[in-house]
Structure formats: structure tokens, C-alpha cells
Amino acid sequence: DSFAFITRCNDKKVHKKGKYYEHLAGWTNTYTNFVMTEPVEVEISVVDGNVNDDDDDVDHGTCIDQISTAVAHPLASTAVNSVEVKAGKAYIIMNTPAQITVDINSQMDGQHTGRGYKGPPIHTVTIFANPPLSDIPEIGSPGVYAVTPGEMPPTDSTKYETLYFLPGVHDIDRAFPLWANKNYYIPNNAIVYGSLDSSHGGNHNGHNIRIFGHGTISGARLNHPQYDTRDLPNPNPIKLQGAWNSTVEGITIEDSAYHSLMMWAGYRPEEPTLVRWVKIFTWRANGDGINPGQNMRIENSFFRTQDDALYARGVGMKNLSIWNDANGVAFALWALQEHDRPLIIEDCTVLYARRAIGGKGGRVFSLRGGGGVGKTGGGN
């Protein structure tokens, strides 16, 4: 089954401890995750004309009565067979797994939405069609602990081999401890508020970890660390230290309160650190995407971030889609100065590179702060 979720940029005047970008107040994005093994047709329709009809007194944008145009990005993607609008609805036929954003009624393509934009908040749509995952745990199997919505998962690593977050809404608060040699599974009908962190054990707890599934980890209930003075690690949605032989796969991260995904590990290519089919949405200052360690390979992933999406570091990056609205760059190249080996970034698409504030954001590549030598190619 496919479920539609909405990620939202809150108004910094209301959510004063979030450090949301004022330019994006009220902007939203509907996303859905599903698994496909054969061609599928996705229907997009208008529900009530205003996806953000709530009581917070924020301008939530112009109501859309029906869809008149739809364009699927990346344009070069061979995964999309066709896009058609009929009777006010959009129909997208997809041949293969891919991460697609659909621009409805030219809200993004037909105007500049960066610095100087005075129009209403914009609602966008993304479709995440995923390949099947391997080794999905079975409830009731030895070592599988099923976490019920509303229950705090066990922090004692002897209680489980795999934490399985059951369908529904979970809240684990900031810096829930992760342990080496464990699995954490979030299905597509579950959302986990809070952050996951292995740094309680230094570099000793981040290895041989798998965080996977097509569910969501959300930072929406966490303040920016500037306003949360608890003696805890920063609220990175996922942070692993010593992340050799560790993988994050399929997960969506939304509304990160700080840098979204950090998996630190020294260069050991025989013990890979992998990120694949991950999707990231951020709306805040310091809402970076991935700051990889020296050992990370990133593949087939989507980034819509309001700070730097990716730091050019690690083993390689391939087939990524990147989008900036307010600040930050797609590829921060200054991290290359740490490299003494080639780093290849290939087959990547920058969907939108825009900025709403002064400074050096809204760029595809940036060498601010210096950098070394790398190789880039195959992008769009």
C-alpha cells in the first residue's frame, strides 16, 4: 500500500525555536513511498484545494481547484514512461523504481521562487518508487522486538536484535541510543519522531547497523539545538560513529532539526558505509543533507535541503537528485581538501538551485573555505 505524507515548513514566528526559513513559511510537500517490481500508474488529484487548512493563521497559499499541467523531474529519467493530465488529475506511468518530483501547474518551473519571490506558499509533490528490500523482519521471529505506537523502545541492547516500529506514530525523543550489530526497521506506514544516535559509545557502537524500511524519521517535534540545552548529542535524525559495515536504506528523513544524516568512519573500503534510496527534506537553518565520512558511498537518493545538501567526501556519489530553495549548495567541495584519492560524483541531477537569502547559497558547486581536487561528471 502507498500512503501520502505531508512535510511542512513551519512559520518561525509561531515555532520560534525551530530556526525555520521565513521565506518558506507555509510551504509543503506531499510524498509517498511504495515498492514496485513492474510498471505502475500513479494518480495525483486535488483533495480540497488547500493541503494546509489549519488554525495557525499562516498564509498557506493559493487554492488549486484542479491540475492543468504536470511535469515529472528529472527530465532525463528513463523511469517515467508518460505524464498525462485528464479531467483535472495527473497520471504518471513509471517503468522502474525512481525518485520523481512532479511540478503541478508550473509552480516551480514557471517562476523564480528564490530571492525576491513574493507569491504564496507552494505545495509540491514527490513520488518515491522503491525497489524491494531484502531481509524484512517478521513479527514474532526470535530477536525481533515489535515497538507499539506510544511505547518507548527498549534502550537495553540485550532485549532485541531488530527493532520493528509497527505502523503508526512513534516518538523516541532526541538521541535514542543505537547499538552495534543491530537492525532498525521502519515500514512505510510508520513515522518515528525524534533522532537516532550511536555516539553514546564513541566509535564503538556505530558498526554493523542497518536502518531500513520505507517509513519516515521526523525532526518536527525537536527544537533546533540552539534552543534545546539538554546535555545530549545534536538532534541529527541519524548519527553513527564508527559506521563500518553500516547501511541506511529506503528511509525518508523530514524536517531535520540539524544535519540530517551523519555516518562517520575512516576509509576502509572492505567494510563499506552505504546510503541508498534515502530521501531527505529539510526546512531549517543547519538543515544539511549528508555530511559523509571518508568511507561512505551514496546512491539513488533524493535531497531537498535548505542548507548544504552534500559534502564532497567519501567513496562516491551516484544517481542523486538535489533541490535547494532557501540556502545552501548542492555539492560543498571544500571537503575535498581532506581527500588523497579520487572521488567520483556521477549521474546526478540538480532539480532547483535557488536561494532566498543573501550569501553564497543556491549554487551547484561551492569551494567556499578552500578545497582540493576531485572529478565530477555525468550530471544534468
N, C-alpha and C positions, 0 to 999 in steps of 0.2 A: 504494500500500500504506500501511497505517497501522501505526505502531509505538508501543508503550506504553513510556514512560519514567517513572522514579520520582525525584522530588526529595525531599530528606530534611533535616530539622533535626538536625544532629549534637549530641551531648552536649558541652557546654562543659567538662565535667570531663575528657573524653578529648581533645577538639580545643580545646586551651587557647588557641590563637592565632587562633581564628575569631570570637570575640565572639558566639557563638550565644545565643539566649534560652533560659535554663534551663527555663522553663515549657513550652517546645515540644520539649524533647529527645525524640527518637524519633518525632515526628510526621512523616507522609509524605503525598505526593500523587502519584497516578498521572495522567499527562496523555498525550494523544495528539493529533497533528496530521494532518489529511488534507484533500484538496481535494474539494469537492462541486459538481456542476452540476445535480443532480437529487436528489429526496428519498432519504435513506439511513436505514437502521436500524442502530443501534449496540447491541451486546450487551455487558453488563457481568456478569462472573462472578467468583466467588471461586476463586483458584488453589490456595492451600494454607492459607488461613486466617490467615497471618501474612506480610505482604509484606516484613518486615524481619528475617527469621530469619538473623542473622549472629552474630559472635562477640565483640561489643564490650561485653557484659554490661549493655546498656541495656534497660530495660523497653520493649518495643515494642508494648504494648497488648493488648487482649483479642482473641483469635482470633475471626473471623467464619466460621461454618460455611456460612451461606447468606444471601442477600439476602431480607429480608422486606418492606422498604419502600424506595421511591426517589422523590425529589422533585427536579425539574430547576429550577435558578435561572439567570437571573432569571425569576420567576413571570410577569412581564408579557411575556416574549419570545414573539413570534409565530413564531419559528423552530422551536419544538418542537410537533409535531403530537400526540404521545402519549407517555406513560410507563406501562409495564406491567411487573409482576413476575410471572413464571411459573416454577415449578419451581426457585425459588432463584436466578433470574437476572433482571436488569433489562434491559428493551428500550426504547430511546428512538428514536422516529422523528422525524427532523429534516427540515423542508421547505426551509430556506435556510441559508446559512452563518451561524454564530454561535459565541460562546464560552459554553459551558454548564458549570456545576458541578452535580454530582448528589450530593445528600445521601443516603447509604446508611444505612438503619436509624436515621434521626433522630439521627445522631451530632452534627450541628451544630444542627439546628433544634429538637431535643428537649431541649436542655440549654444552660446557660450555660457556655461554655468559657473565659471570661476570668478575671479576678482571683478567686482562691479556688477555682478548679477543681482537684479532687484526683483526678480519674479517670485512666484510662490514656491513653497517646498515641493520637491519632486519625489514621486514614487516610482521605483524601478523594479524589475523582475529578473530573477536569475533561476536557471534550471540546472540542477546538478544530477546528471545521469551517470551512475557509477557502475563499474564492473563488479561482479560478485566478490565478496570477501571470503577468504579461506578460514577454516577452523573457527566458525562461530560457535560459542559455547552453548551447551544445552542446560537449561534449568534443571536442577536435580542431580546433575552429574557430580562426582566427587571433586571437591575443591572449588566448586562454583557457588559463590555466595550471592544470592539474589537480593538486591537492595530495593526495598519498597519505597515509593514516594513518601516523603515526610520523615523517613528514617535516616539517621546519620550513619554512614557506613562504618564498619569497624576500622580502627587505626592500627590494631594489632595484626601484624603480617602473618601470624601463625593461624589466623582464622580463615584464610582463603588462599587460593591460587589465582582465581579470577573473580573480580568484582563485576557483576552484571547489573547495570542500572535498569530496572524494569520500566516499562512505558509510563510516562507521566512526568511530573515536575519534581526535581530534587534540588536541595540547597545544601552544599557542603562547606560554605563559607570560604574564607581566604586560606590558602596554603594547606589544603588537605594533603596529608603525607602519602607519598608514593614509595613503593619498596621495589628493590631489585628482584628480578626473576618472577614478576607478577604481570597479570593481564588485566586490562580495564576496558570493558565493553559497554558502549552506549548505542542502542538501536535508534533508528530514525524517528521513532515516536516518543523519544525521551529528550528532555532538556535538563542539563545539570548547571545550576547557578553556583559560581564560586571559582576556585582555582586549584590546580593540582601541582604539587611541588615535591621534588625528591631531595632538596638541598639540606634537609634536616640532618642528613648523614654525610655531608660534604660530597666527595666524589664516590662514595661507597654505595649509594642507593639508586643510581640512575641507569644501571646497565641491565640488559636483557628484559626491558619493559616493552610491552605492546599496548598502546592506547588506540582503540579502533572502533569502528561502527559508523553509522551514518546519522548519528544524533548530534546534538549541539551542546557545547560548553559555552556558557554566557557569563560575562562580567557585569551584566546590567545591574546587579544588586550590590556591587562593590564600588566604593569611592576610589577616586584617584589616590595613590599613596601619599600625596602631599597632604591629604585631609584624613588619612587613616594612620594614626600614630602608634598603632599596636606594634609590639615587638615581634613582627612576623616578616617573612620574606615578601618582596614586592608581589603584587597580585597578578603575575603573569598567568594567563589561563593554563598554560602548560610550561613547566620548567623542569628540566632534567639535567643533572650534573654528573659527568662521567657516563655519558649516554651511549656507550659502545653496545652494539648489537640491540639497539632500541629502535622502535618504529612507531610513528603516528600515522594512521591511515584512515581516510574516509571522513574524519571528524569535521564538523563546522564549528568555528570559533566566532562568536559575535559579541560586539560591544566590549572589547577588551578594555580593562581599566589601566593596563600598562602593556609593554611589549608582549605580543600575543604568544609566541612560541619560541622557546629557547632550549636548545639541546646541546649543552657544552660537552665536547670530547676532543682530546688530542687526535692527531692524524694516525689512524690505524685502519687502513682500507680493508684489512681482512676481518674487521669487526664493525661492519657498516652501521651508520646512523642514518635512518631513512625517514623521509616525509613524502607521502604520496596521496593524491586525491583528497587533499585537505583544502578547506575553504575558510577564508578569514574576512570578517567585516569589522572595521573599527570606525569610531566617530569622534575620538578624543585626542587631545594633546598626548604625546607619547604613545599613541596607538599604532606602534610599528607592527609590521608583519612578522617576519622571521629574521632573527639575528643568529645565523648558524655558527656553530663551532667549526673547527677545522676538519671534522670528519663527516659532515652532513651532505647528503645528496637529496635534492628536492625535485620532484617530478609531478606533472599532471595536477597542478594546484591552482587555486584562484585567490587573488588578493584584492580587496577593496579597502584601502587603508588611508588614514588621514595624517599619518606620519610616514617615515620611510618604509617602503614595502619589504625590501630585501637588502641585506648587506652582502656584498660580493666576497664571499668567503666559503670555504668548504671544499667538497669534492666535485660538485657540478650541479647545474640547474637546467631543467629541460621541460618544455611544453607548459609554460606558466602564462596565466592571464592576469594583468595588473591594471589597477584603476586607482587614481588619486583624485579627490575632489577639492580638498581644502589646503593641504600642505604635504610636504614630503616628496620623495623621489621614488621612481621605480627601482633603480639599482644604485645603491650607495657604494661607489667604487673605492672610497678611501681605505676600506678594509683590505684591499689588495696589497697594501704595503706589508702585511703580515705573511704574504704568500711567497714560498720559494719553489713553487711548482705551478704548472698550468691550471687555470680554472676556465672551463668552457661553459658559457651560458648560451643556450641554443633553443630555437623554435619557440620563442616567447612572443606574446602579443601585449602591447600596451594599449588598453582599450580607451582610456581617457587619462591625460596627464594635465591636470588643472590645479590651480591654487586660488585660494580665496583671500589670503593674507599676504603681506609683504614678505621679503626674504627670498630664499633660493629653492622653494618647493615647486611642484608642478613640472619637474624635469624627468626625462627618461633616465639619463645617467648624470651623476654628480661626483666630482672629485673634491668637494669641499673638505678641507682638512688634509689634503695630500693623498697619495696613493702610489701603487706600483704598476705592474704591467700585467694585463690579462688579455684574453681573447674572447670576443663576442661575435656571434654570428647567427644566421638563420632566423632572425626575428621578423616581426611585422610592425 
